Amino acid sequence: MKKTVALFFITAALAAILLSSPEFSISKAFMDKIEREYGPIAKKRAFYLIQMMNEARDLDDMGKMEKVNDFFNQTPYASDKTTWGISDYWATRYEFIGKDRADCEDYVIAKYFTLKELGVPTSKLFMTYAKSIRYKTAHLVLTYYETPKSIPLVLDNYNFKILPASVRDDLIPIYSFSGDELFNAKQAQIGKMVPAATKQKRPWDELVITR
């Protein structure tokens, strides 16, 4: 009887291991690179990001979004002028972790790539330009559509709670684009086209996370 019970628990433990997703990690060499460029505190932030992703990796989409939204919203808001010395700069997730300061576009980019790595289908994730009535300014949020006809959920750095767009009456949506269209949207800037000669590719997801 004891052997049967022991065998049951061993089998259950092995099944749990096999069914769980592989763990995320960042190589020591890349961690050292982060520390060289941004300092030891940035290295800790990268470690905490990986820790959060491993806690979230086997959750459903909503659980993953809550973890990711909460993690990145802990980063203080700062204008591009304050952080980068220019009026408009879209930071990569690597730069986000390094600087520990962000504006709305930076939050969205960081959340998008992290959710993508966690296995949330990119077909459900959109970056949505909106007008913030409260702050009277253009704003960017990440939206999640359970189905193409669903009311989207909004992941935002103004309101930390994930809510349906239908109750976010402080936002007026303008247009949405997918992560694959990130570069083109950056150039378009809400309809203001930039000459093609000025276009250049950016490695948006330059934080090397493996599993």
ABEGO torsion letter per residue (X at the ends): XAAAAAAAAAAAAAAAAAABBBBBBBBAAAAAAAAAAAEAAAAAAAAAAAAAAAAAAABBAAAAAAAAAAAAAABBBBBAAAAAGBABBBBBAAAAAAAGBBBAAAAAAAAAAAAAAAGBBAAABBBBBBBBAAAGBBBBBBBBBABAABBBBBBBAABABBBBAAABAABBBABBBBAAAAAAAAAAGGGBBBBAAABBBBBABABBBBX
